[in-house]
Amino acid sequence: MRHWWPVVAFLLPVLVVQTIWSAQYDVAGHAADHLQSAAPVFPMVFLSAVLLWVLPQRGRRDLLLWLLTAAAIASCLVVLAGNVRVIDAIGDATWSDTQAGQLGPARPGFDSGHDLAQLGAWGAVLTTMLLAGLLWLRRLVSAKVAAAAVAVSLVVPSFIAPGAGVVVLVVAAAAESERKLRIARGHAKLSSATGR
């Protein structure tokens, strides 16, 4: 556990910020769905931080990797902005999805908010796929892991979890980091036992 404490350190501030942000809104119905859909930026920030931390040092020094993770986070911020625009357009109306479909387009920001959120979601999918490709090219993940990340990003609906394939990348990189740590510990124990 001593090795993995930074994961908790990354998670706690993200959860605090998400809680404070979502507490600003008291919404129901279709607007509540958009509040939930606005949240992917928070797990993306957390997962990006963990990914950059668990990768070997040569991975952490890769500027393109940093740019792609920043682009994934920025795309999720666009998702947040689009969904907030829809929430603001709905206001305090407690519309069902059917009512929102009928009444929403008459309100400024309703349609443009949906479009903006969709654009951001596809941006997150694209950047996650590019991130998977980059990690594979840099030999930081296997071809199977990269392909699985791309598949998950495409299969999981982008309006639910844009760029969901980043979870695959983080789990694979963390497992590899743990494997290398165990090997290093094994060598250290062997060295101390043999006195070398």
NORPE-V672730 format. One line per field, one symbol per residue. phi: phi as a letter, one per 40 degrees, with the letter a starting at -180 (. if undefined). Layout:
# NORPE-V672730
phi: ???
This chain:
# NORPE-V672730
phi: .dcbdccccccdccccccccccccbbbagccccccccccdccccccccccdcccccdcccccccccccccccccccccdcccccccdcccgccbccccccccccdcccgcccccccccccccccccccccccccccccgcbcccccccccccccccdcccacgcccccccccccccccccccccccccccccccgb
